[in-house]
Amino acid sequence: MATVDRDQRVATLRREAAAIAHTAHQGTAAEVPNCPGWTVADLLAHLTNLYRGVAELVRTTAEERRDHWPPKQFIDRTDPSLIEQFEACAWELEAVLAPLRPDKPVWSFTRDRTAGFWQRRMAVETSVHRSDIAPGAIDPELARDGVDELLELFARGLRRASQVPATGERYHFHRTDGDGEWFVELEPGEERGVNVRREHAKGDVAIRGTAEDLLLFLWHRPVVERLDVHGDTSLLDRWFVLLPPM
């Protein structure tokens, strides 16, 4: 399976942030249906604070990094310079991430404590939020990269956040526009374990779609009608009960 390299991730961050800024310049009062209760201004403030926090975290020494997470909120949706601050923080983040080797040690809130984690995280986060407010496809390989990220790095933490017991549910995610299959089994019992394997196997439900649609589904966006689902369709909603969205 092809990998998405540093330059592709940073280029995606640049491109998608520019698309968000372009949309914001047309108005920030519009609601964001995929993020209930948010307007474009709320989304912009969220990303601006995140970009600044990640840039500061990546620049600091290892001992200081924990103090930079979660990012401090330095701007809110009402700030008259919100768009300009967003653009400045996006370009600053790009400048910080672009020269780093992906294997450079950098603190993160996951077991992947490398610069590559943040290069991917910021590219995926920005792509998903751009799709929330502006038309256009997410790069298919970056989307597949994002599915890997959620299932391999976030799924276990999301499962631990749920108090609902699993019963051994098995999900087969199958990408239809390129390489990519993931078999996810949710262990019953108090351990709330999650087993993820990149393989073709029969699950209780098979969820087929493009890499973009699989990514957006996993980030709880309303794309179910675009997916090809076989098996127990009730497990689509149950996924988000057992792995509450971030």
C-alpha beads as a LAMMPS data file, in Angstrom:
LAMMPS data file: protein, C-alpha beads

246 atoms
245 bonds

1 atom types
1 bond types

-500.0 500.0 xlo xhi
-500.0 500.0 ylo yhi
-500.0 500.0 zlo zhi

Masses

1 110.0

Atoms # bond

1 1 1 0.000 0.000 0.000
2 1 1 1.437 3.362 -1.037
3 1 1 2.268 5.777 1.731
4 1 1 1.617 9.499 1.838
5 1 1 4.896 11.306 2.432
6 1 1 5.738 14.466 4.339
7 1 1 5.634 16.744 1.310
8 1 1 2.193 15.485 0.279
9 1 1 0.821 15.993 3.782
10 1 1 2.215 19.511 4.080
11 1 1 0.998 20.400 0.581
12 1 1 -2.469 19.169 1.542
13 1 1 -2.438 21.319 4.672
14 1 1 -1.477 24.351 2.566
15 1 1 -4.083 23.718 -0.130
16 1 1 -6.976 22.924 2.180
17 1 1 -6.225 25.821 4.549
18 1 1 -6.220 28.173 1.563
19 1 1 -9.622 26.817 0.504
20 1 1 -10.992 27.396 4.013
21 1 1 -9.673 30.968 4.010
22 1 1 -11.232 31.595 0.595
23 1 1 -14.610 30.419 1.868
24 1 1 -14.277 32.461 5.065
25 1 1 -13.623 35.636 3.072
26 1 1 -17.104 35.164 1.583
27 1 1 -18.660 35.294 5.061
28 1 1 -18.263 33.659 8.447
29 1 1 -21.857 33.696 9.701
30 1 1 -23.075 30.636 7.780
31 1 1 -23.884 27.543 9.816
32 1 1 -21.802 24.386 9.419
33 1 1 -24.355 21.543 9.210
34 1 1 -21.741 18.843 9.836
35 1 1 -20.741 20.540 13.115
36 1 1 -24.038 21.311 14.903
37 1 1 -24.010 24.661 16.652
38 1 1 -21.010 25.931 14.726
39 1 1 -20.741 28.704 12.197
40 1 1 -17.840 29.201 9.807
41 1 1 -16.412 31.579 12.423
42 1 1 -16.464 28.836 15.071
43 1 1 -14.700 26.435 12.726
44 1 1 -12.120 29.076 11.888
45 1 1 -11.447 29.833 15.560
46 1 1 -11.100 26.107 16.323
47 1 1 -8.498 25.621 13.606
48 1 1 -6.645 28.848 14.400
49 1 1 -6.204 27.843 18.035
50 1 1 -5.244 24.317 17.009
51 1 1 -2.673 25.464 14.444
52 1 1 -1.004 27.823 16.869
53 1 1 -0.973 25.202 19.626
54 1 1 0.543 22.513 17.417
55 1 1 3.181 24.895 16.046
56 1 1 4.200 25.816 19.593
57 1 1 4.210 22.175 20.692
58 1 1 6.397 21.033 17.809
59 1 1 8.908 23.828 18.456
60 1 1 9.321 23.163 22.178
61 1 1 11.624 20.787 23.996
62 1 1 10.369 17.342 24.973
63 1 1 9.961 18.303 28.631
64 1 1 7.759 21.279 27.798
65 1 1 5.447 19.666 25.285
66 1 1 2.794 18.365 27.637
67 1 1 2.197 21.927 28.810
68 1 1 1.106 22.818 25.279
69 1 1 -1.718 20.260 25.045
70 1 1 -4.566 20.809 24.707
71 1 1 -3.883 24.105 22.924
72 1 1 -4.721 27.302 24.751
73 1 1 -7.576 29.339 23.304
74 1 1 -6.154 32.696 22.261
75 1 1 -8.846 33.753 19.794
76 1 1 -12.617 33.302 19.521
77 1 1 -15.244 33.569 16.814
78 1 1 -15.920 37.264 17.527
79 1 1 -12.385 38.509 16.906
80 1 1 -12.413 41.007 14.002
81 1 1 -9.016 39.737 12.834
82 1 1 -10.118 36.084 12.824
83 1 1 -9.525 35.383 9.132
84 1 1 -6.140 37.096 9.139
85 1 1 -5.132 35.214 12.289
86 1 1 -6.250 31.936 10.717
87 1 1 -4.158 32.580 7.622
88 1 1 -1.118 33.597 9.665
89 1 1 -1.335 30.546 11.934
90 1 1 -1.855 28.189 8.991
91 1 1 1.230 29.481 7.202
92 1 1 3.218 29.417 10.445
93 1 1 2.233 25.785 11.044
94 1 1 3.206 24.856 7.507
95 1 1 6.603 26.519 7.962
96 1 1 7.188 24.600 11.202
97 1 1 6.128 21.186 9.854
98 1 1 7.563 21.331 6.330
99 1 1 11.280 20.833 7.103
100 1 1 10.886 18.152 9.786
101 1 1 11.810 14.536 9.176
102 1 1 8.687 12.443 9.794
103 1 1 10.611 10.274 12.271
104 1 1 11.800 13.227 14.377
105 1 1 10.682 12.632 17.991
106 1 1 7.828 14.966 18.906
107 1 1 5.361 14.536 21.753
108 1 1 1.770 13.607 20.880
109 1 1 -1.274 12.325 22.732
110 1 1 -0.945 8.933 20.970
111 1 1 1.684 6.214 20.845
112 1 1 3.005 7.768 17.605
113 1 1 5.290 10.456 19.012
114 1 1 6.874 11.743 15.831
115 1 1 6.676 14.795 13.610
116 1 1 4.980 12.559 11.046
117 1 1 2.017 12.194 13.389
118 1 1 1.441 15.950 13.372
119 1 1 2.063 16.294 9.642
120 1 1 -0.664 13.741 8.992
121 1 1 -2.972 14.936 11.796
122 1 1 -3.028 18.518 10.552
123 1 1 -3.502 17.490 6.915
124 1 1 -6.438 15.223 7.778
125 1 1 -8.038 17.654 10.245
126 1 1 -7.861 20.484 7.731
127 1 1 -9.180 18.348 4.870
128 1 1 -12.195 17.136 6.842
129 1 1 -13.068 20.639 8.015
130 1 1 -12.631 22.066 4.524
131 1 1 -15.141 19.499 3.297
132 1 1 -17.506 20.763 6.008
133 1 1 -17.720 24.237 4.460
134 1 1 -16.532 24.068 0.842
135 1 1 -17.061 21.677 -2.075
136 1 1 -14.292 19.546 -3.490
137 1 1 -12.896 16.073 -3.049
138 1 1 -10.388 15.102 -0.390
139 1 1 -7.243 13.624 -1.914
140 1 1 -7.942 9.859 -2.015
141 1 1 -4.562 8.742 -0.659
142 1 1 -4.653 11.344 2.098
143 1 1 -8.163 10.099 2.940
144 1 1 -6.872 6.524 3.143
145 1 1 -4.063 7.839 5.347
146 1 1 -6.744 9.365 7.566
147 1 1 -8.644 6.079 7.851
148 1 1 -5.401 4.418 8.936
149 1 1 -4.875 7.154 11.509
150 1 1 -8.286 6.847 13.102
151 1 1 -8.418 3.063 13.196
152 1 1 -4.814 2.464 14.245
153 1 1 -4.214 5.396 16.609
154 1 1 -7.566 6.701 17.833
155 1 1 -9.960 3.731 17.885
156 1 1 -8.723 2.257 21.162
157 1 1 -8.971 5.598 22.954
158 1 1 -12.446 6.217 21.566
159 1 1 -13.525 2.763 22.717
160 1 1 -12.290 3.451 26.243
161 1 1 -14.398 6.627 26.278
162 1 1 -17.593 4.565 25.950
163 1 1 -19.222 2.833 28.907
164 1 1 -21.385 0.679 26.623
165 1 1 -20.220 -2.948 26.515
166 1 1 -19.363 -4.449 23.154
167 1 1 -20.486 -7.931 22.174
168 1 1 -17.729 -8.791 19.721
169 1 1 -18.989 -6.641 16.842
170 1 1 -16.949 -7.071 13.657
171 1 1 -16.673 -4.386 10.988
172 1 1 -15.144 -4.771 7.552
173 1 1 -14.241 -1.455 5.893
174 1 1 -13.441 -1.842 2.192
175 1 1 -12.107 0.985 0.056
176 1 1 -13.500 0.960 -3.488
177 1 1 -11.211 3.491 -5.215
178 1 1 -7.844 1.898 -4.463
179 1 1 -6.029 -0.303 -1.977
180 1 1 -7.374 -0.376 1.542
181 1 1 -9.214 -2.890 3.731
182 1 1 -9.590 -2.844 7.485
183 1 1 -11.154 -5.481 9.734
184 1 1 -12.117 -4.154 13.160
185 1 1 -13.255 -6.375 16.023
186 1 1 -14.566 -4.867 19.264
187 1 1 -13.811 -7.179 22.155
188 1 1 -16.550 -7.942 24.686
189 1 1 -15.851 -7.380 28.346
190 1 1 -14.511 -4.640 30.567
191 1 1 -11.179 -4.281 28.756
192 1 1 -12.964 -2.638 25.811
193 1 1 -10.269 -3.805 23.423
194 1 1 -10.158 -3.020 19.715
195 1 1 -8.396 -5.283 17.227
196 1 1 -7.600 -3.740 13.844
197 1 1 -6.166 -5.761 10.975
198 1 1 -5.544 -4.760 7.375
199 1 1 -7.167 -7.728 5.713
200 1 1 -10.212 -9.005 3.891
201 1 1 -12.413 -10.904 6.334
202 1 1 -16.124 -11.412 6.847
203 1 1 -17.614 -9.161 9.500
204 1 1 -21.084 -8.583 10.884
205 1 1 -21.287 -5.611 8.554
206 1 1 -19.295 -4.692 5.453
207 1 1 -18.953 -0.989 4.688
208 1 1 -17.739 -0.222 1.174
209 1 1 -16.936 3.214 -0.164
210 1 1 -14.296 5.548 -1.474
211 1 1 -11.459 6.439 0.863
212 1 1 -13.004 9.884 1.286
213 1 1 -16.417 8.512 2.227
214 1 1 -14.947 5.996 4.667
215 1 1 -12.933 8.777 6.297
216 1 1 -15.934 11.075 6.560
217 1 1 -18.094 8.279 7.955
218 1 1 -15.521 7.545 10.652
219 1 1 -15.468 11.238 11.522
220 1 1 -19.265 11.072 11.893
221 1 1 -20.152 13.058 8.793
222 1 1 -23.502 12.355 7.061
223 1 1 -22.312 10.189 4.168
224 1 1 -24.066 6.889 4.918
225 1 1 -26.208 7.179 1.790
226 1 1 -23.023 7.141 -0.314
227 1 1 -21.770 3.895 1.232
228 1 1 -22.488 0.358 0.056
229 1 1 -23.449 -1.521 3.219
230 1 1 -23.987 -5.272 3.579
231 1 1 -24.993 -7.136 6.713
232 1 1 -26.327 -5.714 9.961
233 1 1 -26.983 -2.061 9.136
234 1 1 -27.849 -1.268 12.767
235 1 1 -24.129 -1.506 13.467
236 1 1 -23.533 1.758 11.606
237 1 1 -25.117 3.798 14.397
238 1 1 -23.742 1.439 17.026
239 1 1 -20.189 2.223 15.902
240 1 1 -20.567 5.742 17.325
241 1 1 -22.075 4.424 20.549
242 1 1 -19.116 2.115 21.068
243 1 1 -16.545 4.614 19.754
244 1 1 -17.918 8.093 20.548
245 1 1 -16.756 10.761 18.064
246 1 1 -13.934 13.032 19.162

Bonds

1 1 1 2
2 1 2 3
3 1 3 4
4 1 4 5
5 1 5 6
6 1 6 7
7 1 7 8
8 1 8 9
9 1 9 10
10 1 10 11
11 1 11 12
12 1 12 13
13 1 13 14
14 1 14 15
15 1 15 16
16 1 16 17
17 1 17 18
18 1 18 19
19 1 19 20
20 1 20 21
21 1 21 22
22 1 22 23
23 1 23 24
24 1 24 25
25 1 25 26
26 1 26 27
27 1 27 28
28 1 28 29
29 1 29 30
30 1 30 31
31 1 31 32
32 1 32 33
33 1 33 34
34 1 34 35
35 1 35 36
36 1 36 37
37 1 37 38
38 1 38 39
39 1 39 40
40 1 40 41
41 1 41 42
42 1 42 43
43 1 43 44
44 1 44 45
45 1 45 46
46 1 46 47
47 1 47 48
48 1 48 49
49 1 49 50
50 1 50 51
51 1 51 52
52 1 52 53
53 1 53 54
54 1 54 55
55 1 55 56
56 1 56 57
57 1 57 58
58 1 58 59
59 1 59 60
60 1 60 61
61 1 61 62
62 1 62 63
63 1 63 64
64 1 64 65
65 1 65 66
66 1 66 67
67 1 67 68
68 1 68 69
69 1 69 70
70 1 70 71
71 1 71 72
72 1 72 73
73 1 73 74
74 1 74 75
75 1 75 76
76 1 76 77
77 1 77 78
78 1 78 79
79 1 79 80
80 1 80 81
81 1 81 82
82 1 82 83
83 1 83 84
84 1 84 85
85 1 85 86
86 1 86 87
87 1 87 88
88 1 88 89
89 1 89 90
90 1 90 91
91 1 91 92
92 1 92 93
93 1 93 94
94 1 94 95
95 1 95 96
96 1 96 97
97 1 97 98
98 1 98 99
99 1 99 100
100 1 100 101
101 1 101 102
102 1 102 103
103 1 103 104
104 1 104 105
105 1 105 106
106 1 106 107
107 1 107 108
108 1 108 109
109 1 109 110
110 1 110 111
111 1 111 112
112 1 112 113
113 1 113 114
114 1 114 115
115 1 115 116
116 1 116 117
117 1 117 118
118 1 118 119
119 1 119 120
120 1 120 121
121 1 121 122
122 1 122 123
123 1 123 124
124 1 124 125
125 1 125 126
126 1 126 127
127 1 127 128
128 1 128 129
129 1 129 130
130 1 130 131
131 1 131 132
132 1 132 133
133 1 133 134
134 1 134 135
135 1 135 136
136 1 136 137
137 1 137 138
138 1 138 139
139 1 139 140
140 1 140 141
141 1 141 142
142 1 142 143
143 1 143 144
144 1 144 145
145 1 145 146
146 1 146 147
147 1 147 148
148 1 148 149
149 1 149 150
150 1 150 151
151 1 151 152
152 1 152 153
153 1 153 154
154 1 154 155
155 1 155 156
156 1 156 157
157 1 157 158
158 1 158 159
159 1 159 160
160 1 160 161
161 1 161 162
162 1 162 163
163 1 163 164
164 1 164 165
165 1 165 166
166 1 166 167
167 1 167 168
168 1 168 169
169 1 169 170
170 1 170 171
171 1 171 172
172 1 172 173
173 1 173 174
174 1 174 175
175 1 175 176
176 1 176 177
177 1 177 178
178 1 178 179
179 1 179 180
180 1 180 181
181 1 181 182
182 1 182 183
183 1 183 184
184 1 184 185
185 1 185 186
186 1 186 187
187 1 187 188
188 1 188 189
189 1 189 190
190 1 190 191
191 1 191 192
192 1 192 193
193 1 193 194
194 1 194 195
195 1 195 196
196 1 196 197
197 1 197 198
198 1 198 199
199 1 199 200
200 1 200 201
201 1 201 202
202 1 202 203
203 1 203 204
204 1 204 205
205 1 205 206
206 1 206 207
207 1 207 208
208 1 208 209
209 1 209 210
210 1 210 211
211 1 211 212
212 1 212 213
213 1 213 214
214 1 214 215
215 1 215 216
216 1 216 217
217 1 217 218
218 1 218 219
219 1 219 220
220 1 220 221
221 1 221 222
222 1 222 223
223 1 223 224
224 1 224 225
225 1 225 226
226 1 226 227
227 1 227 228
228 1 228 229
229 1 229 230
230 1 230 231
231 1 231 232
232 1 232 233
233 1 233 234
234 1 234 235
235 1 235 236
236 1 236 237
237 1 237 238
238 1 238 239
239 1 239 240
240 1 240 241
241 1 241 242
242 1 242 243
243 1 243 244
244 1 244 245
245 1 245 246
